[in-house]
Every structure is written in structure tokens, then in C-alpha cells.
């Protein structure tokens, strides 16, 4: 009987030890699972931080690129303002050369030759301006139009057929392409 009690006590002790061992294993498994969960939690956090760093870098690069774009366009705009008339001046310089040659030629006393030379230079100048897109606003026998003409005088008593028409052009108007750059100053029939 004592042996049986002893065996029963030993068995109980073995069972307690086994239970304790199982509990220890269970605790270790729980701890390892918690550690795995912690590492899983830190992985998304690390991924998020990495993504934030990438986005910050991308944002900084985009801002720097935009600042460079603004500086470049400002520089181009400044150059355009300062040198925008270069094409025009380059086109007019040959006409200026012709004027210099005409003034330097003082051997001629013939007024007809001087007038012919001035006419040639004038025609060359008009052709140069037309090449740049500058055109004269026509006023002869035209209806008065505030988009193209500026009335500086009203001429009464011209008859019904001249009413609202341009009678005389005091100063020629010009257009650059399709934009009026100087209105024609005209006298209008009343």
C-alpha cells in the first residue's frame, strides 16, 4: 500500500511537473507569439517610416525642380524683355545704313536724285516693317471705326454720302499682325 501511495504520489508529482512543463512551454509560446506580433507591428511601422522618407525626398525634389523652373522662366522672360527688339532692330539696320550713305553722298545737287533715293529708302523701310508684321491702317474712303481710328475733328457740311466716313488722315495708324499699335488720327464727316 505504501508502494501504491508512493507511486500515486510520484505519479501526481510527475503529472504536476508535466503540467508545469506544459505551462512553461505554453508561456514560452505565448511570449514568442507576442514577440512575433511585436516584430510584425514594427515592420509596418518601419515600412511606413520608409515610405514617409521616400515621399519627403520626392517632395523636396519636386519643390527644388519647381524652384529651378521658376528661376529659368524668370531669366528667359527677362532676356526676352531686354532683347525682344533684337529682331526688329536687326531688320531696320540696313535701312539706317542706306540713310547714312545718302547723307554721306553730298556730291549730288540734283533734287530729283535725292528725292528718288529717299523714295527708295522709304519703300525699303516699309517693306522691312511689313516683313516684321507691321501694316498700315487704310483710311481712304473708309467708314469711321473706333477700333482702328481716332477722331480728332468733325467736318460739317460734307453731305449725306460722307457722313460717318473718314475725310482726311492726319496721322497714319499701324497694326502689328492683328493688333492695333497706333490708331489712325482722322477727320470724320458730319
N, CA, C and O of each residue as an XYZ file, in Angstrom:
760
protein
N       0.783     -1.168      0.000
C       0.000      0.000      0.000
C       0.844      1.259      0.000
O       0.551      2.258     -0.657
N       1.905      1.149      0.774
C       2.791      2.283      0.802
C       3.404      2.480     -0.568
O       3.627      3.605     -1.015
N       3.664      1.389     -1.209
C       4.248      1.478     -2.522
C       3.268      2.110     -3.488
O       3.635      2.912     -4.347
N       2.010      1.729     -3.324
C       0.994      2.289     -4.201
C       0.829      3.767     -3.947
O       0.677      4.555     -4.880
N       0.860      4.159     -2.625
C       0.744      5.566     -2.288
C       1.925      6.312     -2.853
O       1.786      7.421     -3.368
N       3.070      5.712     -2.756
C       4.275      6.325     -3.249
C       4.192      6.484     -4.754
O       4.538      7.527     -5.308
N       3.738      5.453     -5.390
C       3.603      5.527     -6.841
C       2.560      6.566     -7.224
O       2.724      7.282     -8.212
N       1.512      6.646     -6.460
C       0.473      7.628     -6.731
C       1.029      9.025     -6.500
O       0.768      9.940     -7.281
N       1.796      9.186     -5.426
C       2.411     10.498     -5.151
C       3.428     10.828     -6.234
O       3.526     11.966     -6.691
N       4.174      9.820     -6.629
C       5.152     10.046     -7.694
C       4.444     10.398     -8.999
O       4.864     11.269     -9.760
N       3.359      9.680     -9.212
C       2.607      9.948    -10.439
C       2.028     11.357    -10.392
O       2.046     12.087    -11.384
N       1.511     11.725     -9.217
C       0.972     13.075     -9.077
C       2.077     14.113     -9.285
O       1.886     15.140     -9.936
N       3.228     13.803     -8.710
C       4.358     14.717     -8.851
C       4.789     14.807    -10.303
O       5.101     15.892    -10.794
N       4.808     13.692    -10.982
C       5.173     13.664    -12.399
C       4.142     14.447    -13.187
O       4.483     15.206    -14.094
N       2.876     14.259    -12.834
C       1.818     14.987    -13.520
C       1.945     16.497    -13.272
O       1.745     17.302    -14.182
N       2.277     16.867    -12.036
C       2.463     18.287    -11.694
C       3.650     18.846    -12.478
O       3.590     19.950    -13.018
N       4.720     18.068    -12.529
C       5.904     18.500    -13.291
C       5.568     18.633    -14.778
O       5.970     19.586    -15.445
N       4.830     17.659    -15.267
C       4.443     17.711    -16.675
C       3.550     18.918    -16.926
O       3.703     19.614    -17.930
N       2.616     19.163    -16.008
C       1.721     20.309    -16.139
C       2.520     21.604    -16.092
O       2.262     22.533    -16.858
N       3.494     21.656    -15.186
C       4.339     22.846    -15.072
C       5.152     23.027    -16.350
O       5.323     24.144    -16.836
N       5.648     21.916    -16.886
C       6.433     21.974    -18.115
C       5.552     22.435    -19.272
O       5.968     23.254    -20.091
N       4.353     21.911    -19.333
C       3.422     22.327    -20.382
C       3.099     23.810    -20.241
O       3.030     24.543    -21.227
N       2.900     24.242    -18.976
C       2.590     25.641    -18.719
C       3.766     26.523    -19.133
O       3.566     27.593    -19.709
N       4.964     26.089    -18.850
C       6.163     26.823    -19.228
C       6.250     26.914    -20.752
O       6.518     27.973    -21.318
N       6.012     25.756    -21.402
C       6.033     25.754    -22.870
C       4.961     26.680    -23.416
O       5.196     27.419    -24.372
N       3.790     26.637    -22.809
C       2.680     27.480    -23.231
C       3.045     28.954    -23.057
O       2.758     29.776    -23.927
N       3.675     29.281    -21.937
C       4.099     30.650    -21.668
C       5.157     31.081    -22.669
O       5.127     32.200    -23.182
N       6.106     30.167    -22.945
C       7.150     30.473    -23.916
C       6.550     30.687    -25.310
O       6.964     31.591    -26.036
N       5.574     29.854    -25.677
C       4.907     30.006    -26.963
C       4.175     31.337    -27.022
O       4.219     32.040    -28.031
N       3.500     31.674    -25.924
C       2.779     32.950    -25.865
C       3.747     34.109    -26.019
O       3.483     35.058    -26.757
N       4.885     34.021    -25.307
C       5.894     35.070    -25.397
C       6.464     35.169    -26.813
O       6.645     36.263    -27.348
N       6.743     34.011    -27.406
C       7.286     34.028    -28.761
C       6.245     34.579    -29.733
O       6.596     35.296    -30.671
N       4.971     34.254    -29.521
C       3.917     34.801    -30.371
C       3.818     36.323    -30.197
O       3.652     37.065    -31.165
N       3.925     36.763    -28.944
C       3.885     38.203    -28.684
C       5.076     38.897    -29.350
O       4.934     39.983    -29.913
N       6.257     38.257    -29.281
C       7.430     38.826    -29.930
C       7.222     38.900    -31.440
O       7.574     39.894    -32.075
N       6.644     37.833    -32.012
C       6.366     37.842    -33.441
C       5.374     38.945    -33.785
O       5.533     39.630    -34.796
N       4.354     39.120    -32.952
C       3.387     40.193    -33.170
C       4.063     41.549    -33.066
O       3.777     42.461    -33.842
N       4.976     41.673    -32.082
C       5.716     42.931    -31.928
C       6.547     43.204    -33.177
O       6.590     44.329    -33.675
N       7.202     42.164    -33.671
C       8.019     42.364    -34.869
C       7.120     42.656    -36.067
O       7.484     43.439    -36.945
N       5.957     42.031    -36.100
C       5.012     42.336    -37.159
C       4.534     43.784    -37.039
O       4.358     44.463    -38.050
N       4.327     44.254    -35.824
C       3.899     45.632    -35.609
C       5.015     46.600    -35.979
O       4.733     47.659    -36.539
N       6.250     46.282    -35.692
C       7.342     47.186    -36.024
C       7.626     47.172    -37.518
O       8.071     48.183    -38.062
N       7.384     46.065    -38.192
C       7.587     46.022    -39.632
C       6.673     47.011    -40.346
O       7.160     47.763    -41.190
N       5.372     47.050    -40.053
C       4.528     48.059    -40.704
C       4.962     49.475    -40.326
O       4.903     50.384    -41.154
N       5.387     49.661    -39.112
C       5.857     50.978    -38.679
C       7.118     51.356    -39.436
O       7.268     52.490    -39.892
N       8.017     50.401    -39.563
C       9.252     50.669    -40.310
C       8.942     50.927    -41.779
O       9.545     51.797    -42.407
N       7.996     50.162    -42.321
C       7.599     50.374    -43.712
C       6.983     51.752    -43.893
O       7.259     52.441    -44.875
N       6.145     52.149    -42.938
C       5.510     53.468    -43.020
C       6.558     54.577    -42.933
O       6.495     55.557    -43.676
N       7.513     54.418    -42.030
C       8.573     55.416    -41.899
C       9.412     55.477    -43.174
O       9.812     56.557    -43.609
N       9.672     54.333    -43.759
C      10.435     54.286    -45.006
C       9.662     54.980    -46.131
O      10.240     55.717    -46.930
N       8.356     54.738    -46.185
C       7.520     55.372    -47.199
C       7.471     56.884    -46.974
O       7.519     57.653    -47.933
N       7.376     57.307    -45.733
C       7.381     58.735    -45.410
C       8.686     59.373    -45.862
O       8.688     60.466    -46.427
N       9.779     58.698    -45.615
C      11.084     59.218    -46.033
C      11.152     59.349    -47.552
O      11.662     60.340    -48.075
N      10.634     58.342    -48.258
C      10.629     58.399    -49.729
C       9.765     59.560    -50.216
O      10.157     60.293    -51.124
N       8.590     59.726    -49.609
C       7.691     60.810    -50.014
C       8.296     62.181    -49.721
O       8.159     63.111    -50.515
N       8.972     62.298    -48.567
C       9.640     63.560    -48.239
C      10.712     63.871    -49.277
O      10.829     65.005    -49.741
N      11.485     62.862    -49.633
C      12.534     63.046    -50.632
C      11.924     63.462    -51.969
O      12.423     64.370    -52.634
N      10.853     62.796    -52.351
C      10.187     63.118    -53.608
C       9.631     64.546    -53.567
O       9.731     65.280    -54.551
N       9.053     64.936    -52.442
C       8.513     66.286    -52.290
C       9.625     67.330    -52.385
O       9.477     68.340    -53.072
N      10.721     67.085    -51.703
C      11.843     68.027    -51.752
C      12.398     68.156    -53.166
O      12.726     69.256    -53.613
N      12.501     67.042    -53.859
C      12.991     67.087    -55.248
C      12.027     67.851    -56.151
O      12.450     68.626    -57.009
N      10.728     67.627    -55.951
C       9.728     68.330    -56.756
C       9.769     69.829    -56.482
O       9.689     70.634    -57.410
N       9.893     70.201    -55.223
C       9.983     71.618    -54.867
C      11.224     72.241    -55.483
O      11.159     73.342    -56.031
N      12.343     71.557    -55.401
C      13.588     72.074    -55.982
C      13.460     72.212    -57.495
O      13.917     73.196    -58.077
N      12.838     71.225    -58.124
C      12.642     71.272    -59.575
C      11.740     72.449    -59.961
O      11.995     73.128    -60.955
N      10.690     72.687    -59.176
C       9.788     73.800    -59.448
C      10.496     75.143    -59.252
O      10.302     76.067    -60.042
N      11.302     75.251    -58.218
C      12.069     76.483    -57.986
C      13.026     76.736    -59.154
O      13.165     77.873    -59.604
N      13.680     75.690    -59.643
C      14.566     75.841    -60.805
C      13.775     76.275    -62.038
O      14.249     77.094    -62.824
N      12.577     75.730    -62.208
C      11.718     76.108    -63.327
C      11.350     77.589    -63.231
O      11.414     78.313    -64.225
N      10.965     78.037    -62.033
C      10.603     79.447    -61.853
C      11.785     80.353    -62.164
O      11.624     81.372    -62.836
N      12.976     79.991    -61.680
C      14.167     80.801    -61.946
C      14.470     80.836    -63.439
O      14.799     81.889    -63.986
N      14.359     79.689    -64.094
C      14.662     79.607    -65.521
C      13.678     80.447    -66.339
O      14.090     81.178    -67.240
N      12.381     80.349    -66.032
C      11.389     81.115    -66.787
C      11.523     82.604    -66.515
O      11.316     83.416    -67.418
N      11.864     82.978    -65.288
C      12.079     84.393    -64.968
C      13.273     84.928    -65.750
O      13.234     86.043    -66.271
N      14.327     84.133    -65.828
C      15.516     84.537    -66.591
C      15.175     84.677    -68.071
O      15.581     85.646    -68.712
N      14.424     83.705    -68.622
C      14.033     83.767    -70.027
C      13.145     84.975    -70.295
O      13.278     85.631    -71.329
N      12.240     85.268    -69.369
C      11.347     86.419    -69.526
C      12.143     87.715    -69.499
O      11.884     88.619    -70.293
N      13.104     87.813    -68.596
C      13.949     88.995    -68.512
C      14.756     89.172    -69.789
O      14.861     90.281    -70.313
N      15.325     88.081    -70.291
C      16.081     88.145    -71.541
C      15.183     88.551    -72.703
O      15.608     89.307    -73.577
N      13.959     88.063    -72.720
C      13.026     88.405    -73.782
C      12.685     89.894    -73.742
O      12.603     90.548    -74.782
N      12.487     90.419    -72.539
C      12.179     91.844    -72.402
C      13.376     92.689    -72.834
O      13.219     93.673    -73.558
N      14.566     92.303    -72.391
C      15.755     93.084    -72.719
C      16.156     92.953    -74.181
O      16.597     93.928    -74.791
N      16.010     91.771    -74.745
C      16.484     91.524    -76.106
C      15.358     91.244    -77.094
O      15.616     90.783    -78.206
N      14.127     91.512    -76.711
C      12.983     91.203    -77.565
C      12.970     91.988    -78.858
O      12.488     91.496    -79.879
N      13.490     93.198    -78.829
C      13.505     94.027    -80.017
C      14.687     93.754    -80.928
O      14.855     94.433    -81.941
N      15.499     92.780    -80.589
C      16.700     92.487    -81.374
C      16.354     92.170    -82.829
O      17.028     92.642    -83.745
N      15.318     91.382    -83.041
C      14.917     91.009    -84.400
C      14.516     92.263    -85.179
O      14.898     92.432    -86.337
N      13.752     93.131    -84.540
C      13.296     94.350    -85.191
C      14.472     95.260    -85.531
O      14.576     95.763    -86.649
N      15.339     95.463    -84.574
C      16.485     96.352    -84.791
C      17.395     95.792    -85.877
O      17.891     96.539    -86.721
N      17.611     94.500    -85.858
C      18.449     93.864    -86.886
C      17.839     94.060    -88.274
O      18.564     94.249    -89.251
N      16.520     94.016    -88.361
C      15.855     94.199    -89.656
C      15.914     95.649    -90.121
O      15.938     95.899    -91.326
N      15.938     96.618    -89.195
C      15.925     98.034    -89.549
C      17.331     98.568    -89.843
O      17.470     99.575    -90.538
N      18.356     97.921    -89.335
C      19.725     98.418    -89.524
C      20.126     98.631    -90.989
O      20.807     99.617    -91.271
N      19.743     97.765    -91.939
C      20.089     98.053    -93.345
C      19.483     99.362    -93.861
O      20.090    100.052    -94.680
N      18.280     99.699    -93.379
C      17.656    100.962    -93.779
C      18.463    102.127    -93.211
O      18.673    103.131    -93.891
N      18.910    101.993    -91.979
C      19.754    103.022    -91.369
C      21.049    103.186    -92.153
O      21.527    104.303    -92.349
N      21.611    102.073    -92.598
C      22.827    102.135    -93.426
C      22.569    102.914    -94.711
O      23.409    103.707    -95.138
N      21.406    102.689    -95.328
C      21.058    103.412    -96.550
C      20.940    104.914    -96.279
O      21.389    105.726    -97.088
N      20.343    105.284    -95.152
C      20.256    106.704    -94.788
C      21.656    107.307    -94.609
O      21.921    108.416    -95.071
N      22.541    106.577    -93.941
C      23.910    107.076    -93.739
C      24.610    107.288    -95.075
O      25.296    108.293    -95.266
N      24.444    106.355    -95.993
C      25.069    106.503    -97.318
C      24.484    107.691    -98.074
O      25.213    108.418    -98.750
N      23.165    107.893    -97.963
C      22.518    109.009    -98.649
C      23.006    110.346    -98.089
O      23.238    111.292    -98.841
N      23.158    110.418    -96.775
C      23.631    111.669    -96.163
C      25.111    111.902    -96.456
O      25.547    113.048    -96.562
N      25.868    110.850    -96.584
C      27.299    110.988    -96.854
C      27.569    111.409    -98.298
O      28.612    111.992    -98.593
N      26.629    111.113    -99.193
C      26.802    111.475   -100.610
C      26.359    112.924   -100.801
O      25.201    113.190   -101.122
N      27.274    113.840   -100.604
C      26.976    115.265   -100.738
C      27.385    115.804   -102.094
O      27.317    117.012   -102.318
N      27.804    114.951   -102.994
C      28.235    115.382   -104.328
C      27.059    115.742   -105.218
O      27.238    116.446   -106.212
N      25.858    115.277   -104.889
C      24.707    115.467   -105.756
C      23.955    116.726   -105.354
O      23.601    116.920   -104.191
N      23.723    117.565   -106.336
C      22.888    118.747   -106.109
C      21.543    118.593   -106.807
O      20.716    119.504   -106.777
N      21.327    117.450   -107.430
C      20.093    117.198   -108.177
C      18.984    116.798   -107.215
O      19.043    115.720   -106.624
N      17.951    117.667   -107.043
C      16.870    117.345   -106.115
C      16.076    116.099   -106.537
O      15.556    115.390   -105.676
N      15.975    115.827   -107.812
C      15.231    114.648   -108.275
C      15.943    113.373   -107.851
O      15.288    112.401   -107.474
N      17.265    113.357   -107.906
C      18.041    112.181   -107.496
C      17.926    111.973   -105.992
O      17.820    110.841   -105.519
N      17.949    113.084   -105.237
C      17.807    112.979   -103.769
C      16.422    112.439   -103.424
O      16.280    111.566   -102.568
N      15.387    112.976   -104.113
C      14.018    112.513   -103.857
C      13.874    111.036   -104.223
O      13.245    110.276   -103.485
N      14.437    110.632   -105.330
C      14.370    109.227   -105.754
C      15.060    108.314   -104.732
O      14.555    107.238   -104.411
N      16.217    108.755   -104.226
C      16.937    107.990   -103.208
C      16.120    107.850   -101.928
O      16.057    106.770   -101.341
N      15.491    108.948   -101.497
C      14.647    108.908   -100.291
C      13.435    108.004   -100.500
O      13.033    107.279    -99.591
N      12.852    108.050   -101.706
C      11.722    107.164   -102.010
C      12.132    105.694   -101.932
O      11.394    104.862   -101.405
N      13.313    105.385   -102.459
C      13.798    104.000   -102.407
C      14.023    103.548   -100.962
O      13.664    102.432   -100.586
N      14.622    104.432   -100.162
C      14.855    104.089    -98.746
C      13.524    103.926    -98.021
O      13.363    103.003    -97.222
N      12.558    104.825    -98.296
C      11.240    104.736    -97.668
C      10.556    103.412    -98.013
O      10.016    102.743    -97.132
N      10.580    103.033    -99.296
C       9.949    101.775    -99.721
C      10.627    100.566    -99.071
O       9.970     99.596    -98.693
N      11.958    100.645    -98.950
C      12.689     99.554    -98.287
C      12.294     99.465    -96.815
O      12.152     98.374    -96.263
N      12.119    100.629    -96.188
C      11.732    100.668    -94.782
C      10.327    100.093    -94.586
O      10.098     99.322    -93.654
N       9.385    100.465    -95.461
C       8.017     99.935    -95.382
C       8.022     98.427    -95.599
O       7.319     97.694    -94.902
N       8.814     97.961    -96.565
C       8.907     96.516    -96.830
C       9.474     95.776    -95.617
O       9.017     94.682    -95.288
N      10.470     96.372    -94.954
C      11.061     95.773    -93.743
C      10.019     95.675    -92.638
O       9.904     94.643    -91.976
N       9.258     96.753    -92.438
C       8.205     96.740    -91.412
C       7.135     95.699    -91.728
O       6.654     95.009    -90.830
N       6.765     95.584    -92.998
C       5.766     94.576    -93.380
C       6.296     93.168    -93.132
O       5.538     92.267    -92.774
N       7.583     92.985    -93.322
C       8.204     91.689    -93.034
C       8.159     91.354    -91.549
O       8.171     90.183    -91.171
N       8.107     92.388    -90.707
C       8.005     92.199    -89.253
C       6.554     92.111    -88.780
O       6.296     91.928    -87.590
N       5.601     92.243    -89.720
C       4.186     92.126    -89.362
C       3.500     93.448    -89.129
O       2.361     93.465    -88.662
N       4.159     94.582    -89.440
C       3.564     95.906    -89.250
C       2.884     96.314    -90.555
O       3.499     96.296    -91.621
N       1.595     96.687    -90.453
C       0.835     97.087    -91.643
C       0.138     98.408    -91.373
O      -0.269     98.695    -90.247
N       0.007     99.208    -92.424
C      -0.653    100.499    -92.357
C      -2.162    100.284    -92.282
O      -2.697     99.410    -92.963
N      -2.850    101.075    -91.459
C      -4.310    101.023    -91.392
C      -4.843    101.902    -92.519
O      -4.545    103.094    -92.590
N      -5.627    101.300    -93.386
C      -6.199    102.038    -94.521
C      -7.316    102.953    -94.012
O      -8.141    102.548    -93.193
N      -7.328    104.201    -94.514
C      -8.333    105.165    -94.079
C      -9.095    105.788    -95.234
O     -10.181    106.330    -95.025
N      -8.571    105.729    -96.423
C      -9.174    106.414    -97.565
C     -10.523    105.795    -97.923
O     -10.616    104.603    -98.213
N     -11.588    106.644    -97.898
C     -12.963    106.244    -98.222
C     -13.476    105.102    -97.346
O     -14.271    104.279    -97.798
N     -13.025    105.055    -96.110
C     -13.465    104.011    -95.171
C     -14.478    104.604    -94.194
O     -14.470    105.805    -93.922
N     -15.349    103.739    -93.673
C     -16.253    104.146    -92.601
C     -15.435    104.329    -91.334
O     -14.463    103.611    -91.098
N     -15.841    105.309    -90.514
C     -15.148    105.542    -89.246
C     -15.377    104.337    -88.338
O     -16.515    103.919    -88.124
N     -14.297    103.787    -87.809
C     -14.352    102.615    -86.935
C     -13.476    102.896    -85.716
O     -12.265    103.071    -85.845
N     -14.090    102.939    -84.534
C     -13.342    103.278    -83.322
C     -12.268    102.250    -82.992
O     -11.358    102.544    -82.217
N     -12.352    101.055    -83.562
C     -11.331    100.040    -83.317
C     -10.018    100.381    -84.015
O      -8.947     99.958    -83.579
N     -10.108    101.155    -85.112
C      -8.922    101.469    -85.900
C      -8.620    102.968    -85.989
O      -7.478    103.357    -86.235
N      -9.626    103.797    -85.791
C      -9.471    105.234    -85.999
C      -9.705    106.015    -84.712
O     -10.436    105.584    -83.821
N      -9.063    107.174    -84.645
C      -9.282    108.116    -83.548
C      -9.706    109.429    -84.190
O      -8.943    110.038    -84.941
N     -10.927    109.861    -83.891
C     -11.443    111.096    -84.495
C     -10.843    112.290    -83.762
O     -10.958    112.409    -82.542
N     -10.203    113.167    -84.522
C      -9.653    114.386    -83.902
C     -10.407    115.623    -84.380
O     -10.242    116.716    -83.837
N     -11.242    115.433    -85.412
C     -12.045    116.553    -85.909
C     -13.300    116.023    -86.580
O     -13.317    114.936    -87.158
N     -14.364    116.840    -86.481
C     -15.617    116.538    -87.181
C     -15.789    117.631    -88.234
O     -15.740    118.819    -87.916
N     -15.989    117.227    -89.476
C     -16.107    118.176    -90.578
C     -17.582    118.259    -90.988
O     -18.120    117.308    -91.554
N     -18.240    119.400    -90.701
C     -19.655    119.535    -91.052
C     -19.837    119.903    -92.529
O     -18.912    120.384    -93.183
N     -21.040    119.666    -93.032
C     -21.427    120.089    -94.368
C     -20.801    119.303    -95.486
O     -20.613    119.858    -96.569
N     -20.472    118.066    -95.298
C     -19.845    117.258    -96.353
C     -20.868    116.457    -97.154
O     -20.516    115.790    -98.127
N     -22.116    116.523    -96.751
C     -23.153    115.774    -97.466
C     -23.434    114.448    -96.784
O     -22.658    113.978    -95.953
N     -24.566    113.854    -97.157
C     -25.001    112.596    -96.541
C     -24.112    111.414    -96.924
O     -23.953    110.474    -96.146
N     -23.536    111.464    -98.122
C     -22.697    110.343    -98.545
C     -21.358    110.307    -97.806
O     -20.698    109.268    -97.787
N     -20.947    111.424    -97.198
C     -19.681    111.475    -96.442
C     -19.904    111.414    -94.924
O     -18.949    111.468    -94.150
N     -21.150    111.303    -94.516
C     -21.470    111.259    -93.096
C     -20.956    109.954    -92.484
O     -21.293    108.872    -92.963
N     -20.142    110.052    -91.429
C     -19.597    108.875    -90.753
C     -18.422    108.255    -91.482
O     -17.961    107.176    -91.110
N     -17.931    108.926    -92.519
C     -16.784    108.427    -93.294
C     -15.539    109.234    -92.927
O     -15.622    110.364    -92.446
N     -14.393    108.620    -93.169
C     -13.124    109.291    -92.944
C     -12.901    110.281    -94.087
O     -12.916    109.907    -95.260
N     -12.696    111.545    -93.726
C     -12.473    112.587    -94.728
C     -10.978    112.762    -94.977
O     -10.534    112.839    -96.122
N     -10.212    112.825    -93.894
C      -8.773    113.071    -94.020
C      -8.037    112.306    -92.924
O      -8.549    112.152    -91.815
N      -6.845    111.834    -93.238
C      -5.999    111.150    -92.257
C      -4.874    112.105    -91.861
O      -4.042    112.470    -92.692
N      -4.853    112.504    -90.596
C      -3.840    113.419    -90.093
C      -2.572    112.666    -89.705
O      -1.463    113.148    -89.940
N      -2.733    111.498    -89.119
C      -1.583    110.662    -88.738
C      -1.925    109.206    -89.040
O      -2.977    108.710    -88.637
N      -1.036    108.535    -89.745
C      -1.253    107.147    -90.146
C      -1.233    106.225    -88.931
O      -0.423    106.387    -88.018
N      -2.140    105.259    -88.945
C      -2.175    104.256    -87.888
C      -1.539    102.966    -88.373
O      -1.472    102.701    -89.573
N      -1.069    102.162    -87.414
C      -0.390    100.911    -87.780
C      -0.883     99.763    -86.909
O      -1.299     99.943    -85.765
N      -0.815     98.561    -87.512
C      -1.167     97.335    -86.812
C       0.035     96.405    -86.830
O       0.762     96.323    -87.819
N       0.229     95.707    -85.723
C       1.250     94.665    -85.650
C       0.505     93.345    -85.647
O      -0.173     92.994    -84.681
N       0.645     92.615    -86.755
C      -0.140     91.403    -87.008
C      -1.621     91.788    -86.966
O      -2.066     92.488    -87.876
N      -2.403     91.381    -85.983
C      -3.820     91.743    -85.941
C      -4.140     92.697    -84.790
O      -5.307     92.869    -84.438
N      -3.125     93.312    -84.207
C      -3.331     94.204    -83.067
C      -2.979     95.640    -83.467
O      -1.941     95.889    -84.080
N      -3.858     96.573    -83.111
C      -3.602     97.979    -83.398
C      -2.525     98.469    -82.423
O      -2.683     98.374    -81.206
N      -1.435     98.990    -82.978
C      -0.384     99.542    -82.108
C      -0.429    101.069    -82.098
O       0.104    101.700    -81.185
N      -1.071    101.671    -83.119
C      -1.326    103.109    -83.115
C      -2.556    103.365    -83.976
O      -2.598    103.000    -85.151
N      -3.557    104.000    -83.369
C      -4.783    104.326    -84.096
C      -4.491    105.441    -85.112
O      -3.646    106.307    -84.882
N      -5.205    105.396    -86.229
C      -5.084    106.449    -87.238
C      -5.878    107.654    -86.755
O      -7.045    107.527    -86.386
N      -5.238    108.834    -86.757
C      -5.934    110.067    -86.354
C      -6.569    110.658    -87.602
O      -5.893    110.999    -88.573
N      -7.898    110.768    -87.542
C      -8.637    111.135    -88.750
C      -9.657    112.249    -88.483
O     -10.065    112.503    -87.350
N     -10.043    112.894    -89.579
C     -11.161    113.834    -89.555
C     -12.364    113.103    -90.155
O     -12.240    112.432    -91.180
N     -13.531    113.239    -89.509
C     -14.707    112.479    -89.890
C     -15.815    113.431    -90.355
O     -16.028    114.486    -89.757
N     -16.513    113.050    -91.421
C     -17.636    113.841    -91.923
C     -18.809    113.752    -91.010
O     -19.104    112.715    -90.417
N     -19.522    114.959    -90.907
C     -20.675    115.030    -90.004
C     -21.965    115.071    -90.771
O     -23.038    115.131    -90.171
